[in-house]
Amino acid sequence: MTTPVTIVGAGLGGLTLARVLHVHGIASTVYEAEPSAQARTQGGQLDIHEHNGQRALEAARLTDEFHAIIHEGAEATRALDPHGTVLLDEADDGTGRRPEVLRGELRRILIESLPTGTVQWGKKVSAASPGRITFTDGSTVATNLLVGADGAWSKVRPLLSDVKPEYVGTVFVETYLYDVDARHPATAAAVGRGSMFALTPGQGSSRTGRRATSCIRTSN
Ligand SMILES: Cc1cc2nc3c(=O)[nH]c(=O)nc-3n(C[C@H](O)[C@H](O)[C@H](O)COP(=O)(O)OP(=O)(O)OC[C@H]3O[C@@H](n4cnc5c(N)ncnc54)[C@H](O)[C@@H]3O)c2cc1C
């Protein structure tokens, strides 16, 4: 089988490319390792900036859909010192120009904008060679144009580069508090409407976002 454009990975990059190609009348097929669109919670909030994310969504002709999923108020930012003293408290007054959306919602509007069958789920690439990719189920696909959008551990990148991801000494821990207003009101009050950053003793920092990510970063 040969497809005009083959994209590996249905993350935000691969899906945005497929959508932009589609609006220009170019068909593509996206092969994604996850078994379905609902297989995994995609993570927390992303701020979508004017100079990159919003331009990509404009090129994808999805600006209205993007506006519909913006988490109003989530651009509010608060920074605390290790003792909980508020160092910075900025409200979301609508002028931040980097609205926050849930990654899963952004992925959903991209998936819904593509013709049925564009994304082939449960197709994990195990190897890529010029003109052909192989999946873990043993099947193969021939392709004239291959795009690797399969994340940090890309199986496609080695065709172009020997560079491999390496540990840079920062640990990122992501946790969630569900129904935070009712079950963890003190945390909800400390975080506020948007993101809260806290300096921790030593060199680390943490970021906590309403409806989104709670995470701790520690640098050694
Ligand atoms: C914690 C964190 C916070 C971030 N916050 C922001 C933000 O606020 N704003 C912003 O603009 N950006 C943010 N980013 C960056 C943003 O997430 C990335 O730029 C974006 O996800 C890259 O998209 P991608 O499609 O290239 O890769 P990914 O999103 O990593 O998607 C890769 C896809 O490929 C699939 N895949 C992997 N291996 C295979 C394989 N072998 N075969 C088939 N499929 C495979 C994966 O399942 C996945 O669906 C953040 C990143 C992180 C980690």
The ligand as an SDF file (V2000), in Angstrom:
LIG
                    3D

 53 58  0  0  0  0  0  0  0  0999 V2000
    4.8000   19.2320   30.3570 C   0  0  0  0  0  0  0  0  0  0  0  0
    4.7040   19.9040   29.0310 C   0  0  0  0  0  0  0  0  0  0  0  0
    4.0460   21.1180   28.9410 C   0  0  0  0  0  0  0  0  0  0  0  0
    3.9400   21.7560   27.7060 C   0  0  0  0  0  0  0  0  0  0  0  0
    3.2650   22.9300   27.6390 N   0  0  0  0  0  0  0  0  0  0  0  0
    3.0860   23.5380   26.4470 C   0  0  0  0  0  0  0  0  0  0  0  0
    2.3140   24.7250   26.3540 C   0  0  0  0  0  0  0  0  0  0  0  0
    1.8170   25.2490   27.3590 O   0  0  0  0  0  0  0  0  0  0  0  0
    2.1230   25.2770   25.1200 N   0  0  0  0  0  0  0  0  0  0  0  0
    2.6560   24.6980   23.9900 C   0  0  0  0  0  0  0  0  0  0  0  0
    2.4530   25.2450   22.8920 O   0  0  0  0  0  0  0  0  0  0  0  0
    3.4020   23.5670   24.0600 N   0  0  0  0  0  0  0  0  0  0  0  0
    3.6280   22.9820   25.2500 C   0  0  0  0  0  0  0  0  0  0  0  0
    4.3680   21.8470   25.3310 N   0  0  0  0  0  0  0  0  0  0  0  0
    4.9860   21.3270   24.1070 C   0  0  0  0  0  0  0  0  0  0  0  0
    3.9800   20.4940   23.3090 C   0  0  0  0  0  0  0  0  0  0  0  0
    3.4230   19.5190   24.1370 O   0  0  0  0  0  0  0  0  0  0  0  0
    4.7370   19.8320   22.1370 C   0  0  0  0  0  0  0  0  0  0  0  0
    5.3050   20.8430   21.3320 O   0  0  0  0  0  0  0  0  0  0  0  0
    3.7920   18.9930   21.2930 C   0  0  0  0  0  0  0  0  0  0  0  0
    3.1180   18.0380   22.0570 O   0  0  0  0  0  0  0  0  0  0  0  0
    4.6100   18.2960   20.2220 C   0  0  0  0  0  0  0  0  0  0  0  0
    3.7140   17.5950   19.4140 O   0  0  0  0  0  0  0  0  0  0  0  0
    4.1580   16.3200   18.5980 P   0  0  0  0  0  0  0  0  0  0  0  0
    2.9580   15.9250   17.8130 O   0  0  0  0  0  0  0  0  0  0  0  0
    5.4250   16.6150   17.8720 O   0  0  0  0  0  0  0  0  0  0  0  0
    4.5550   15.2070   19.6650 O   0  0  0  0  0  0  0  0  0  0  0  0
    3.6830   14.5120   20.8010 P   0  0  0  0  0  0  0  0  0  0  0  0
    2.6240   15.4160   21.3080 O   0  0  0  0  0  0  0  0  0  0  0  0
    4.6780   13.9350   21.7480 O   0  0  0  0  0  0  0  0  0  0  0  0
    2.9220   13.3170   20.0480 O   0  0  0  0  0  0  0  0  0  0  0  0
    3.6020   12.2020   19.5950 C   0  0  0  0  0  0  0  0  0  0  0  0
    2.5620   11.1470   19.2110 C   0  0  0  0  0  0  0  0  0  0  0  0
    3.2490   10.0730   18.5810 O   0  0  0  0  0  0  0  0  0  0  0  0
    2.7850    8.8520   19.0990 C   0  0  0  0  0  0  0  0  0  0  0  0
    3.8580    7.8650   18.9580 N   0  0  0  0  0  0  0  0  0  0  0  0
    5.0100    7.7870   19.6820 C   0  0  0  0  0  0  0  0  0  0  0  0
    5.7780    6.7590   19.2460 N   0  0  0  0  0  0  0  0  0  0  0  0
    5.0740    6.1860   18.2110 C   0  0  0  0  0  0  0  0  0  0  0  0
    5.3590    5.0910   17.3390 C   0  0  0  0  0  0  0  0  0  0  0  0
    6.5000    4.3630   17.4590 N   0  0  0  0  0  0  0  0  0  0  0  0
    4.4380    4.7610   16.3970 N   0  0  0  0  0  0  0  0  0  0  0  0
    3.2820    5.5000   16.2560 C   0  0  0  0  0  0  0  0  0  0  0  0
    2.9770    6.5440   17.0780 N   0  0  0  0  0  0  0  0  0  0  0  0
    3.8670    6.8870   18.0360 C   0  0  0  0  0  0  0  0  0  0  0  0
    2.4180    9.1610   20.5500 C   0  0  0  0  0  0  0  0  0  0  0  0
    1.5130    8.2070   21.1000 O   0  0  0  0  0  0  0  0  0  0  0  0
    1.8180   10.5530   20.4030 C   0  0  0  0  0  0  0  0  0  0  0  0
    0.4320   10.5100   20.1390 O   0  0  0  0  0  0  0  0  0  0  0  0
    4.5180   21.1760   26.5460 C   0  0  0  0  0  0  0  0  0  0  0  0
    5.1810   19.9490   26.6500 C   0  0  0  0  0  0  0  0  0  0  0  0
    5.2670   19.3230   27.8750 C   0  0  0  0  0  0  0  0  0  0  0  0
    5.9980   18.0020   27.9730 C   0  0  0  0  0  0  0  0  0  0  0  0
  1  2  1  0
  2  3  1  0
  2 52  2  0
  3  4  2  0
  4  5  1  0
  4 50  1  0
  5  6  2  0
  6  7  1  0
  6 13  1  0
  7  8  2  0
  7  9  1  0
  9 10  1  0
 10 11  2  0
 10 12  1  0
 12 13  2  0
 13 14  1  0
 14 15  1  0
 14 50  1  0
 15 16  1  0
 16 17  1  0
 16 18  1  0
 18 19  1  0
 18 20  1  0
 20 21  1  0
 20 22  1  0
 22 23  1  0
 23 24  1  0
 24 25  2  0
 24 26  1  0
 24 27  1  0
 27 28  1  0
 28 29  2  0
 28 30  1  0
 28 31  1  0
 31 32  1  0
 32 33  1  0
 33 34  1  0
 33 48  1  0
 34 35  1  0
 35 36  1  0
 35 46  1  0
 36 37  1  0
 36 45  1  0
 37 38  2  0
 38 39  1  0
 39 40  1  0
 39 45  2  0
 40 41  1  0
 40 42  2  0
 42 43  1  0
 43 44  2  0
 44 45  1  0
 46 47  1  0
 46 48  1  0
 48 49  1  0
 50 51  2  0
 51 52  1  0
 52 53  1  0
M  END
$$$$
